[in-house]
């Protein structure tokens, strides 16, 4: 992911100030349980091997990654094309090509890990505390942190099936009791459908979405069947969002730029696009894009979609995807464009 970090942070900070003034500060969804009652355990090694649920939604160590009816897991192959699909696509780098923002290089993609329910909780402070789910978080001291500028950290607590994600993450230890700092953080109950936080709140992603469910994961691609949508980025977005997104960072007003894509916009690879020449992981990924599509989650390089950090990716295989043009996609209708939050 390549976020427009400075602009995004300034706009998000202004939004958080406005939110505090309006009295909307506080914790997250009531569906999120408190973190207490855990006993210490050794720090576990990071995991990058989700266990796909055959014929169903993604499953990691017994935790289904959101319910069957969640937007990330919804088959949108039969959804109607948005009446303004062509207008949106005209403002989405129409001469561009699809690009996997991950590969065998360990500095590419976004890493993640799992921890048991006994994982010790560590304190964490946030720059945008009013829009972040407060700590402590079950982060190991060696939690994998994304390379580059965004420094995302993602942890799944397999004891509670809760997802913890942070943006611009820094470990403040040793000692471990110093904990972490981050720009923003969000906690998602994997048993609850999205959206499950507060409209106008950021998350670890610019669109207020969870990141993990939108990552392309190697084990799923190798299995040949991927049962969820992917997250992708665009260089320019309008000041609006569509659920399940709940946040935006754009400086492009809807009235002046009505067909810049809003956060949460969903695109689908056209059913007519010929996949007969594709093989391997590339074929599995593109097939999923016809069924589940991609959800706009952040500002960054246009048509870049995100996968997990995994040195097992075959770059030659993934390079096949770079031949898919923007014109092979269409925008589908998934909900109302929500304005007034950025």
matplotlib code that plots the C-alpha trace (Angstrom):
import matplotlib.pyplot as plt

x = [0.0, 1.2, -0.8, -0.7, 0.6, 1.0, -2.3, -4.1, -2.8, -3.6, -7.1, -7.7, -6.4, -8.7, -11.6, -10.7, -10.6, -14.1, -15.2, -14.1, -15.8, -19.0, -18.7, -18.2, -15.1, -14.9, -14.5, -15.5, -18.4, -20.3, -19.6, -15.9, -15.3, -12.8, -9.3, -8.9, -8.5, -5.5, -2.4, 1.1, 2.6, 5.7, 5.7, 4.6, 6.3, 4.5, 2.2, 1.6, -0.3, -4.1, -6.2, -8.8, -12.2, -13.0, -15.9, -16.5, -15.2, -11.5, -10.7, -7.5, -6.8, -10.5, -11.5, -13.8, -12.8, -16.2, -19.5, -20.8, -22.9, -20.1, -19.4, -15.8, -17.3, -20.2, -20.5, -21.1, -20.9, -24.6, -24.8, -25.9, -23.3, -23.4, -25.2, -22.2, -19.6, -18.1, -18.0, -16.1, -13.7, -12.9, -11.4, -9.6, -6.5, -8.4, -5.2, -3.6, -3.1, -3.7, -0.7, 0.0, 1.5, 3.3, 5.7, 8.7, 10.6, 10.1, 9.7, 6.6, 3.0, 1.6, 2.6, 0.4, 0.5, -1.7, -1.4, -3.2, -5.8, -3.2, -1.0, 0.1, -1.5, 0.7, -0.2, -0.6, -1.0, -2.6, -2.2, -5.9, -7.2, -10.8, -11.2, -9.1, -10.2, -8.2, -5.5, -4.0, -3.5, -2.2, 0.9, 4.0, 7.2, 8.4, 5.1, 5.8, 5.5, 5.1, 8.2, 8.0, 6.2, 2.9, 4.1, 0.9, 0.7, -2.0, -2.7, -5.4, -6.2, -7.3, -8.6, -11.2, -11.3, -10.6, -8.6, -6.2, -4.7, -2.6, -1.1, 2.3, 3.2, 6.3, 7.5, 8.7, 10.6, 12.5, 11.2, 8.0, 6.0, 6.6, 4.3, 3.6, 2.6, 0.6, -1.2, -4.5, -5.8, -8.9, -10.3, -12.8, -14.9, -14.5, -17.9, -19.7, -20.6, -19.2, -19.5, -19.1, -17.4, -18.5, -19.0, -16.4, -13.7, -10.5, -9.0, -5.5, -6.7, -7.8, -11.3, -12.0, -12.0, -10.3, -7.1, -6.7, -9.8, -8.7, -5.2, -4.4, -2.9, -0.6, -2.2, -5.5, -4.1, -2.2, -5.5, -6.9, -10.0, -10.2, -13.5, -13.3, -12.7, -9.4, -8.4, -7.0, -5.8, -6.5, -4.5, -7.5, -10.8, -13.7, -14.7, -17.2, -17.5, -19.7, -20.3, -18.6, -16.0, -16.6, -14.0, -12.4, -9.4, -10.0, -9.8, -11.9, -15.5, -18.3, -20.0, -17.0, -15.8, -18.9, -17.3, -14.0, -14.2, -15.4, -13.8, -15.6, -16.3, -16.4, -15.1, -15.5, -13.5, -15.9, -17.3, -16.4, -12.7, -10.8, -8.8, -7.8, -4.2, -3.6, -2.2, -1.3, -1.9, -2.7, -5.6, -7.0, -6.7, -8.4, -11.1, -11.9, -12.0, -14.9, -16.8, -15.9, -14.2, -12.1, -13.0, -11.3, -9.5, -6.8, -5.1, -2.1, -0.9, -3.9, -5.1, -2.6, -4.1, -2.6, -1.3, 0.4, 4.2, 5.4, 8.7, 7.0, 5.2, 6.3, 7.0, 6.8, 3.4, 2.2, 3.6, 0.8, -1.7, 0.1, -1.3, -4.9, -6.1, -8.3, -10.9, -11.4, -13.3, -16.7, -18.1, -21.0, -23.7, -23.3, -24.8, -25.3, -22.5, -22.2, -21.0, -20.3, -17.4, -14.4]
y = [0.0, 3.5, 5.9, 9.7, 9.9, 13.6, 14.6, 11.7, 12.3, 16.0, 15.5, 12.6, 14.7, 17.5, 15.0, 13.6, 17.1, 17.8, 14.4, 15.3, 18.7, 16.9, 14.6, 11.4, 10.2, 7.0, 3.2, 1.2, -1.0, -2.6, -5.9, -5.6, -7.3, -6.0, -7.5, -8.5, -11.9, -13.2, -14.9, -14.4, -16.8, -16.9, -14.6, -16.8, -16.8, -14.9, -16.9, -16.3, -19.4, -19.0, -22.1, -21.6, -23.0, -25.3, -23.9, -21.3, -18.1, -17.7, -19.3, -18.8, -21.2, -21.8, -18.1, -17.4, -14.1, -12.4, -14.1, -15.5, -12.4, -9.9, -7.6, -9.0, -12.5, -11.6, -12.9, -9.8, -11.5, -10.9, -7.4, -4.7, -2.5, 1.0, 3.5, 5.7, 3.0, 4.6, 8.0, 6.6, 4.6, 7.7, 9.2, 6.0, 6.1, 4.5, 3.7, 2.0, -1.7, -3.9, -4.3, -6.7, -4.7, -7.7, -10.4, -12.5, -9.5, -9.5, -5.7, -6.0, -6.6, -6.4, -8.9, -10.4, -12.9, -14.8, -15.1, -17.3, -16.1, -16.1, -13.5, -10.8, -7.4, -4.4, -0.7, 1.3, 5.0, 6.7, 10.0, 9.8, 8.4, 9.7, 7.3, 4.4, 1.4, 1.9, -0.6, -2.6, -4.8, -8.5, -7.5, -9.5, -7.5, -8.8, -8.2, -8.0, -4.4, -3.5, -2.1, 1.2, 4.3, 2.8, 0.5, -1.5, -4.2, -6.9, -9.5, -12.1, -13.3, -16.9, -17.3, -14.5, -14.3, -10.6, -8.7, -5.9, -3.5, -0.4, 2.2, 3.8, 1.3, 1.6, -0.6, 1.5, -1.2, -2.6, -3.1, -4.7, -2.7, 0.4, -1.1, 0.6, 3.8, 4.2, 6.8, 4.9, 1.5, -0.6, -3.8, -5.9, -8.8, -11.5, -12.9, -9.6, -8.3, -5.0, -2.1, -2.4, 0.8, 4.4, 6.4, 9.0, 7.0, 6.0, 2.6, 1.3, 2.0, 5.3, 3.9, 2.8, -0.8, -3.8, -4.6, -8.3, -9.6, -7.8, -9.3, -11.9, -14.8, -17.3, -20.5, -19.5, -18.7, -22.0, -23.8, -22.3, -20.9, -17.5, -16.6, -13.0, -9.5, -7.7, -4.2, -1.8, 1.8, 4.8, 8.0, 10.3, 9.8, 12.0, 13.1, 10.3, 6.6, 3.6, 1.0, -1.1, 1.8, 4.4, 7.0, 9.2, 11.5, 13.2, 17.0, 16.6, 17.8, 15.6, 18.6, 19.4, 15.8, 13.7, 10.9, 10.6, 7.2, 7.2, 5.0, 1.6, 1.7, -1.9, -3.0, -6.3, -7.9, -8.3, -11.8, -11.5, -10.9, -14.0, -15.8, -18.8, -17.6, -17.2, -19.9, -20.6, -18.0, -15.3, -17.3, -17.9, -14.2, -13.0, -15.6, -14.2, -10.7, -11.8, -13.2, -10.9, -8.0, -5.4, -2.7, 0.7, 1.1, 3.7, 6.4, 5.2, 4.0, 3.4, -0.2, -1.6, -4.4, -5.8, -9.2, -10.6, -10.5, -13.9, -14.8, -17.8, -15.7, -16.5, -13.1, -14.5, -15.9, -12.6, -10.7, -12.2, -9.9, -6.8, -7.3, -6.8, -3.3, -0.9, -1.3, -4.9, -3.7, -2.3, -0.6, -2.4, -0.9, -1.9, 1.0, 4.7, 7.2, 8.8, 12.4, 14.9, 13.3, 14.7]
z = [0.0, -0.7, 1.4, 0.9, 4.4, 5.1, 3.6, 5.1, 8.6, 8.5, 7.3, 9.7, 12.6, 11.7, 11.6, 15.0, 16.5, 15.0, 16.3, 19.8, 19.7, 18.7, 21.7, 19.7, 21.4, 23.3, 22.7, 19.7, 19.0, 21.9, 20.2, 21.3, 24.6, 27.2, 27.1, 30.7, 32.3, 30.5, 31.8, 30.4, 27.8, 25.7, 22.6, 19.6, 16.2, 13.4, 11.2, 7.5, 6.7, 6.9, 6.7, 3.9, 4.6, 1.6, -0.3, 2.3, 3.8, 5.0, 8.3, 10.4, 13.2, 13.8, 13.4, 10.4, 8.9, 9.3, 8.8, 5.5, 4.8, 5.5, 2.5, 2.3, 1.8, -0.5, -4.0, -6.1, -9.5, -10.0, -8.6, -11.1, -12.8, -11.2, -13.6, -13.3, -13.7, -16.9, -15.1, -12.2, -14.3, -16.4, -13.2, -12.1, -14.3, -17.2, -19.1, -16.2, -15.4, -12.4, -10.1, -7.2, -4.4, -3.0, -4.1, -2.9, -1.6, 2.2, 2.2, 0.0, 1.1, 4.6, 7.3, 10.0, 12.8, 15.2, 19.0, 21.5, 23.9, 26.7, 24.9, 27.3, 26.7, 26.2, 26.4, 23.2, 22.7, 19.6, 17.9, 16.9, 20.2, 19.7, 16.7, 17.9, 20.0, 23.2, 24.3, 25.7, 22.6, 22.5, 20.5, 21.0, 21.3, 17.9, 16.1, 12.4, 11.2, 7.5, 5.8, 4.1, 5.4, 6.6, 9.3, 9.7, 12.3, 12.2, 14.9, 15.2, 18.7, 18.0, 21.6, 21.2, 17.4, 17.5, 14.9, 16.0, 13.4, 13.8, 11.4, 11.8, 14.6, 16.7, 19.5, 22.5, 24.4, 25.9, 28.4, 27.0, 29.6, 27.5, 24.9, 21.5, 19.9, 16.6, 14.6, 14.8, 15.8, 15.3, 16.8, 14.9, 16.2, 13.5, 14.4, 13.5, 10.1, 8.9, 9.2, 13.0, 14.0, 13.9, 10.6, 10.3, 12.2, 10.6, 11.3, 10.4, 6.8, 5.3, 4.5, 8.1, 6.9, 8.3, 6.3, 6.9, 5.1, 1.9, 1.7, -0.9, 1.0, -0.5, 0.9, -0.5, -3.9, -3.9, -3.1, -6.3, -4.6, -2.9, -1.2, -0.4, -2.0, -2.1, -1.0, -3.6, -3.8, -6.1, -6.4, -6.2, -4.2, -3.4, 0.1, 0.7, 1.4, 0.8, 3.5, 4.7, 4.5, 7.2, 6.6, 3.9, 3.7, 0.4, -0.2, -3.4, -2.6, -3.9, -5.5, -7.6, -8.2, -8.1, -10.1, -8.3, -6.6, -2.9, -0.4, -0.3, -4.0, -5.3, -8.7, -10.4, -13.2, -16.1, -16.6, -20.3, -19.6, -20.9, -18.3, -20.5, -20.8, -17.0, -14.7, -11.1, -8.4, -11.0, -12.2, -8.7, -7.9, -11.1, -10.8, -7.3, -8.7, -11.0, -8.1, -5.1, -6.7, -4.9, -2.4, -2.5, 0.8, 0.6, -1.4, -3.3, -6.6, -8.9, -9.4, -6.8, -4.7, -1.5, -0.5, 2.5, 3.0, 2.0, 0.4, -1.3, -3.8, -7.4, -9.0, -12.5, -11.7, -10.3, -13.2, -15.4, -13.5, -14.7, -18.2, -17.0, -18.0, -16.0, -18.9, -17.8, -14.7, -13.9, -10.9, -9.1, -7.0, -3.4, -1.4, -0.9, -1.2, 2.3, 2.6, 5.3, 7.1, 5.4]

ax = plt.figure().add_subplot(projection="3d")
ax.plot(x, y, z, "-o")
ax.set_aspect("equal")
plt.show()
